[in-house]
Amino acid sequence: MVELIVLGAFALSLFVCVGLGVSILYALILGFVLFCGYGVYRGHGLREMLSLALSGIRTVKGILLTFLLIGVITALWRRSGTIAFIICRSLDLCGERVMLPAAFLLCALISYLTGTAFGTAATMGVICAALAAGMGIPTAYIGGAVLSGSYFGDRCSPMSTSALLVSSLTGTDIYRNLGGMVKTSLVPFFVSVALYALIGLGLHSSYDVSQMQALFSGAFKLTPPVLLPAAVIVLLSLFKVNVKAAMGVSILCSAAICIFVQGAAPAELISDAVFGFQPGSQQLSALLGGGGILSMARVFFIVCISSCYPGMLGVTGLLDRVQDTLAAFGRRTTAFCCILVCSIFTSIISCNQTLAVMLKHQLCLNVEPDRRRLALDLENTVIVVAPLIPWSIAGAVPLAAIGAPEGSLLFSFYLYLIPLCCLARSFLARHMERRAASS
């Protein structure tokens, strides 16, 4: 009974925060107090519970450092003109009939390079939404394409904090995980492109992108060297260089380009690294402003608090009954089916991707004992399911950034094709195993 009260109070606090538009950090802090108090109630000392919390934070210290590096790199990529160059060259490809597949592909490219869905939606997503509005394309269409593309990299980029979080929790190698994610996403990716192209065939309009290109060209020196920071990330990733080291090299390249190509002062770079890039032009600021360490503060604290939960939940046995029920369900269906169902409920309750990943990992340890397969299943479920929950910040923030309605979720093909394809594959594999066993 006490277990239900604790879990119910935590879930209620999350829903209240979302309903009132209050930061879920307050609910997470309450959850910390509730779980810590439950541990004391079960006979564990306060010092032991706090020690478990600190141990959880230590397990994600690499992720927390990566957050800071991402804040710096996204700001300096803006200042150096790297993102502006990619946008300008990409706009040449855009027309009303190819706008939707182009938006999906462009956002997928930016999200892979930056590893952040929010940053992609706030940059390339805003550009694509502005172009689509001028072409008269329904915002729900473009919202779905942007959201799908934004989470392409959030799922399989070596710079993605969610990919790093999953590899850290499961104790697996991120590059091996990325290889598995690419294989399982090929069909959903190409089907999504085809669906957006099919919708685009019925769209008719015209739009001159020269004004948008002129805006960027007037603010930056858009020469090929500005692509170096992005090229460094891609090249070093191919050679499986440590992600933080690759980001550090990219930051140094960005800083050099900012100073020697764009003419920025070193003091400006320090300010950008901390507070984010803020162009002088209001129009340009709306498109490219952002990044910086402070932009990562919220997710930094969310991960800090959430990482305290697994140790406390494990030692108190608060979720043991739920784990046993899930394991039994997995044996009746498939492990992936069980993990998918669990991801839906954890995403609904947690309202954010990070806590959903941590809760689901804790709950599904007995469902899939193979760590590498569990890491892949986490990426193919909760990472793409969380953005499909209307009140989750994983989907609400990107859609709000581009001014798209919740109906955009219906057109986020890539996000639900991945779990559906994997689900079908898991049942097919189970069927083949049973046939082999009976013959």
Buried (B, 14 or more C-beta within 10 A) or exposed (E): EEBEEBBEBBBEBBBBBBEEEEBBBBBBBBBBEBBBEBBEEBEBEEEBBBEBBEBBBEBBEBBBEBBBBBBBBBBBBBBBBBBBBBBBEBBEEBBBBBBBBBBBBBBBBBBBBBBBBBBBBBBBBBBBBBBBBBBEBBBBBBBBBBBBBBBBBBBBBBBBBBBBBBBBBBEBEBBBBBEBBEEBBEBBBEBBBEBBBEBBEEBEEEBEBEEBBEBBBEBBBBEEBBBBBBBBBBEBBEEBBEBBEBBBBBBEBBBBBBBEBBEBEEEBBEBBBBBBBBBEEEEBEEBBBBBBBBBBEBBBBBBBBBBBBBBBBBBBEBBEEBBEEBBEBBEEBBBBBBBBBBBBBBBBBBBBBBBBBBBBBBBBBBBBEEBBBBBBBBBBBBBBBBBBBEBBBBBBBBBEBBBBEEBBBBBBBBBBBBBEBBBEBBEEEBEEEEEEEEE
